[in-house]
Structure formats: C-alpha cells, structure tokens
Amino acid sequence: MRTIIVALTILVLCMGVASAKTQTEYPTDEFQGPNRANVTYGYFDMSDVTGFVTVDETATAVPHFHVDTYMAYDVNHWWCGVLDPDFASGDGYGNGWNDLLIVPTTDVTGAAYPILTFVHYYDSEPDFDFTYVELMIGGVYVAQNAGYNGLIPGGTWVDLGDYGYILEDAAPTIDARFHFISDGAWSDEDGDYDSAGGAYMVDNIKIFDFYGGFVYFLDDVESGGLCTPAVPASAGDYWHLVDDICSSVVIPSWWCGDDADTSLIPPNLSNSVTTAGVDISYALTCTIRFAIHAEVPTIDNDYWVNSVVVDGATYGLSAWWGDFGQCGGFGSAGLGAGENVTSLLPGASEMKFKITFNTTDNGCGPGAAGGAGINLDDTWFEGEPVVAVEQSSWGNIKAMYR
C-alpha cells in the first residue's frame, strides 16, 4: 500500500503537498543550513558546481520488448520484461521503463469494421505501472484503454478474440502500438512489487475486418516477429542553472524545466542531476539534506526519484510527485528535505546525491504557476563521525594548560 505524505514548510511562503511511494517522510525543517549538532561531510550551495553531472537518460535507453519463449502462449511471443537473478523471483520489469512495441503501418481500405485484437498477459504494479494500447489519430497517438495494470484477471493469458479495439477512427491507414510505462519505484527491480512474469506479454497481434473476416495484418511471432521494439525519442537535457525566485539570493539553483514555457512540464523526460562526490569514509551516520521546490502534477504519471550513488553504485531512495506551492525563495522559506542513508555507509568511501525527473508525453503542468518542474538548491551531507566529536568548553580548554 502506498503512503500519502504531506509536507508543510515552517513558513507559509512555500507550502504544499507531496506524495511518495515509500514509508519515508519528508522532514519539515525550516531551512537554516546544516545541523550544527552533526558533522557536515560536504556542502554545496551551487556557487561552485564543479563535479556535478546532468544526463538525458532517454538518450541511452534501450528497448525491453523482445521475442521470448518464457511463459509463452504458443512458443514465441513479445515480452516487455527480463530474466534477472537480482529480481525477487528472477523475472519481471524495472523502475522507470518507457517501452514501445510498434505495429507496422497497415492499410485497411475497404474494411467495413476494422478491429485490432491479440492475446496477452500482464502483471505490473496496480494503479501505477501501465500498458496502453495506442492508435495514431489526427497525427498523435491516443490511448484506447485506461492502461492494463495489476495481475491480469485469472492470472493467465487472455485472448480478446473478435472483440478487440475498433479502428474506425484511425482508418484507413492504421498506426498502432503497445506502450508500457513504469514509474520510479515498486517493481521487480527494487523488490517492492514482485510480479509474476511482468510487465507485459502479447502474441497473435491481428488487424482484420470484423464483418468480412479479411486479415490485413498478423504477427504470430513464430518467425521472429513483425512488430518493432522501440523507446521514445531522446527528450533532451533540461537541467540547468538559473537565477530566479527559487534561487538562494544571487546564487543560482538547478532547475529541470523549460525556459520557453514555464507553465508546462517538458514531455518524455528522464533527466538526472548528480552532485560531486563527498568523502564519507569516516561517517558513522549520514543524512542527505537539500532544498527543493517542486511543481509536478499529481494528476499524471510525472515524478522524480531521489537516489544516492555510493562508490559508483546507484541506490533508489524514494519517488515523489506533487506541488510544493509557489516559489518563495530557498534562502528563508525553502524546504529542508532529508534522506537517511546510514545503512549504505559500511565499507563505503564516496557518496553522491542524484535526482531524476521523469515525465509522460503529454507535457501537462500547473498552468499559470510559472515554475513547472523541479528546483534543487543547497545540498549537504551530515551526521555523526566514526569517532565522536566532543564539544569544547572553556573548562576543557583551561584544563589543557593546568
């Protein structure tokens, strides 16, 4: 079950609501800089971003749909999933997937009642990870279903038979595709959702005339498959330094948003920003704290993921979406968010903080808010050192000279 997290800042200039898929709660600290009771391992106020890295992760994405025999309907089928020994049951799908299976353009001229049908199986996180059937209508792909999710009723392959998807609005030339999207947490990859052969399997993809029976297209996948696996085109890197109302006075902050239209979330993003490395080899405990402002729609599947990179390995911490309200400036009214990473410290020497912003293809947003996206500012790592630091006092100092 998911947890809805409500985060309120101490000052009213930056109030809002956020949602998370973990049990982690966002702290509600007033943003006043590092906690003086702890040691600060590394502090970034964004005046110097040497060592920071931004990446358009859509540019390196690879398709997951492929021909396979695993849990097959009849020998071969298309599967958006993998066999991975690191997954809880050794099979399934990962976080942040965005995959397409494209049906070749099909001319159905003369069809009285064209239908798209298929046999399929699916298991993905209910209400959050979806497989859509999409048709090209008026130059754009439009979802024809609410998104297959959860475990398919009956837990086995289902044949749509003659009663599939009506293609009249897309005729006479049909462009259809299957589109699977998973968000930033709760999948076989992190073990929070253990699917049975997820995410999506499909076979015997057919376009035919319901009344005449003529088959215009059939992919039974037995000869290697006629459809084409793909991923959405590269979206570009939108993380950049800005000096605006969300920045600390005159020092810039990082923003993942579109300067050309600040009211809308840029579409199809998987953009990450990663801090420079911090030496945590002497850390006994560690919490990453950061000032963040978000205007991310809650009505869509847009979200960001907090992660940590420890000695080159990435660990997801939590996934979030929501609107933290109007920018009030981080200097006095920003949200001091935190992620405890103490469990990752044993044997570690270097740590980095990473935020990845993922968006869907419709480019929606808060509208007139004017700050659609995410701002990241002051970030620091704090905690207890391996050797406790004793607080000095005049008594202790004078005792040294007795």
Sequence and secondary structure as in RCSB ss.txt:
>XXXX:A:sequence
MRTIIVALTILVLCMGVASAKTQTEYPTDEFQGPNRANVTYGYFDMSDVTGFVTVDETATAVPHFHVDTYMAYDV
NHWWCGVLDPDFASGDGYGNGWNDLLIVPTTDVTGAAYPILTFVHYYDSEPDFDFTYVELMIGGVYVAQNAGYNG
LIPGGTWVDLGDYGYILEDAAPTIDARFHFISDGAWSDEDGDYDSAGGAYMVDNIKIFDFYGGFVYFLDDVESGG
LCTPAVPASAGDYWHLVDDICSSVVIPSWWCGDDADTSLIPPNLSNSVTTAGVDISYALTCTIRFAIHAEVPTID
NDYWVNSVVVDGATYGLSAWWGDFGQCGGFGSAGLGAGENVTSLLPGASEMKFKITFNTTDNGCGPGAAGGAGIN
LDDTWFEGEPVVAVEQSSWGNIKAMYR
>XXXX:A:secstr
  B    B SSGGGB EEEESSS     EE  SS TTSEEEEEE SS  TT EEEEGGGG    EEEE TT SSS
 EEEE EE TTSTTSEE  TT EEEEE   EE TT SSEEEEEEEEEEE TTTSEEEEEEEETTEEEESSS B E
E GGGS EE TT SEE TTTTTEE EEEEEE  SSSSTTTTSS  SS SEEEEEEEEEETTT  EEEEE STTS 
SSEEE        EEEE STTSBTTB EEEES TT TTS  TT EEEEE   EE TTBSS EEEEEEEEEE SSS
S EEEEEEEETTEEEEEEEEEEE  S   HHHH EEEEEE GGG TT  EEEEEEEEE  TT    STTS  EEE
EEEEEEEE BSS      HHHHHHHT 
